[in-house]
Amino acid sequence: MPDSIREQVVQAFADRLNAKRGEQLDSEQDLPARVIWDPSETAEKLKYRKYEMTLTLNVGEMAKVDTTINSSVQGNQMLAGLLNDALASDQTLGGLCKHISYTDSVLDSPDPGQNEMIILVTFQIVYETSNTSPYQ
């Protein structure tokens, strides 16, 4: 059976960001690392047997602390890189969706003694699907 439109959208976005799916960030893995979660979605009924879906995707990125720069600067650099990767190219993921929007972020600066910097970013991806099948 083919993948649903939602699955195709999530996988295309994960591939774009080089992010693992549904895993926890772990300081034991090779850093920097990105992970993506797809926790929620809303649907709006359109004309002609279609739904407009708004999919919320959360992306986390973890990197080793760069002690040569301020943690705020490092977090902002990480955020800029992630936003560039997510938004700078084709906003339709090859025609799978209508658009991608950045909605919010959190920069989790390390406490003293911590060696990792974490950012958490939320995106919304809008796509259409049939109201009778998630595969169309």
C-alpha positions as CSV (number, residue, x, y, z in Angstrom):
1,M,0.0,0.0,0.0
2,P,1.3,3.5,-0.8
3,D,2.1,6.0,1.9
4,S,-0.6,8.5,2.9
5,I,-0.2,12.1,1.8
6,R,0.6,13.0,5.4
7,E,3.4,10.4,5.6
8,Q,4.8,11.6,2.3
9,V,4.8,15.2,3.6
10,V,6.5,14.3,6.9
11,Q,9.1,12.2,5.2
12,A,9.9,14.8,2.6
13,F,10.4,17.4,5.3
14,A,12.5,15.1,7.4
15,D,14.6,14.3,4.4
16,R,15.0,18.1,3.6
17,L,16.3,18.7,7.2
18,N,18.3,15.5,7.4
19,A,16.3,14.7,10.6
20,K,15.5,11.4,12.2
21,R,11.9,10.6,12.8
22,G,10.2,10.3,16.2
23,E,13.3,9.9,18.3
24,Q,14.6,11.7,21.4
25,L,17.6,14.0,21.2
26,D,20.5,12.2,22.9
27,S,23.9,13.7,23.8
28,E,25.5,10.3,23.2
29,Q,24.7,10.4,19.5
30,D,26.8,12.1,16.9
31,L,26.2,15.9,17.1
32,P,24.9,18.0,15.7
33,A,21.7,16.0,15.3
34,R,18.1,16.8,14.2
35,V,14.9,15.0,15.1
36,I,11.3,15.6,13.9
37,W,7.9,14.8,15.5
38,D,4.5,15.1,13.9
39,P,2.2,15.3,16.9
40,S,-1.0,17.0,15.5
41,E,-3.0,18.0,12.6
42,T,-6.2,19.9,11.9
43,A,-8.6,19.6,9.0
44,E,-10.8,22.2,7.3
45,K,-13.4,20.9,4.8
46,L,-13.1,22.5,1.4
47,K,-15.4,22.3,-1.6
48,Y,-15.1,19.4,-4.1
49,R,-14.5,16.6,-1.6
50,K,-11.2,18.0,-0.3
51,Y,-9.7,18.7,3.1
52,E,-7.1,21.3,3.8
53,M,-4.8,19.8,6.4
54,T,-2.6,21.9,8.7
55,L,0.1,19.6,10.0
56,T,2.2,20.7,13.0
57,L,5.8,19.5,13.0
58,N,8.3,20.0,15.8
59,V,12.0,19.9,15.1
60,G,14.7,19.6,17.7
61,E,18.4,20.2,17.0
62,M,21.2,19.4,19.5
63,A,24.8,20.5,19.1
64,K,27.9,20.5,21.3
65,V,28.4,23.9,23.0
66,D,30.9,26.1,21.2
67,T,32.8,27.7,24.1
68,T,34.3,30.3,21.8
69,I,31.0,32.1,21.4
70,N,28.1,33.2,23.6
71,S,25.4,30.5,23.9
72,S,22.8,33.0,22.6
73,V,24.8,33.6,19.5
74,Q,25.2,29.8,19.0
75,G,21.5,29.2,19.4
76,N,20.7,32.0,17.0
77,Q,23.1,30.5,14.4
78,M,21.6,27.1,14.9
79,L,18.1,28.6,14.4
80,A,19.1,30.5,11.3
81,G,20.6,27.4,9.8
82,L,17.5,25.3,10.5
83,L,15.1,27.9,9.2
84,N,17.2,28.3,6.0
85,D,17.2,24.5,5.4
86,A,13.5,24.3,6.0
87,L,12.3,27.4,4.1
88,A,14.8,28.6,1.6
89,S,14.0,26.1,-1.2
90,D,10.8,24.8,-2.7
91,Q,7.9,25.7,-0.3
92,T,5.7,22.9,-1.7
93,L,8.0,20.0,-1.1
94,G,7.9,19.0,-4.8
95,G,4.1,19.7,-5.0
96,L,3.1,17.7,-1.9
97,C,1.9,20.7,0.0
98,K,0.7,24.3,-0.4
99,H,3.3,25.9,1.9
100,I,5.5,25.6,5.0
101,S,5.3,28.2,7.8
102,Y,7.6,28.7,10.8
103,T,5.5,29.4,13.9
104,D,7.8,29.5,16.9
105,S,11.0,28.4,18.5
106,V,12.8,27.9,21.9
107,L,16.5,28.2,22.4
108,D,17.5,26.1,25.4
109,S,20.8,27.6,26.5
110,P,22.9,25.1,28.5
111,D,23.2,25.3,32.2
112,P,26.7,25.5,33.7
113,G,28.4,22.2,33.2
114,Q,26.2,21.1,30.3
115,N,27.9,20.4,27.0
116,E,24.9,20.6,24.6
117,M,22.9,23.4,23.1
118,I,19.3,22.6,22.0
119,I,16.8,24.4,19.9
120,L,13.1,23.4,19.4
121,V,11.3,24.8,16.4
122,T,7.7,24.4,15.3
123,F,6.5,24.5,11.7
124,Q,3.1,24.2,10.1
125,I,2.7,22.5,6.7
126,V,-0.6,23.0,4.8
127,Y,-1.6,20.3,2.2
128,E,-4.8,19.0,0.7
129,T,-6.2,15.5,0.6
130,S,-9.4,13.8,-0.4
131,N,-12.1,13.7,2.2
132,T,-12.6,10.1,1.3
133,S,-9.0,8.8,1.3
134,P,-5.8,9.9,3.0
135,Y,-3.9,8.5,0.0
136,Q,-5.3,11.0,-2.5
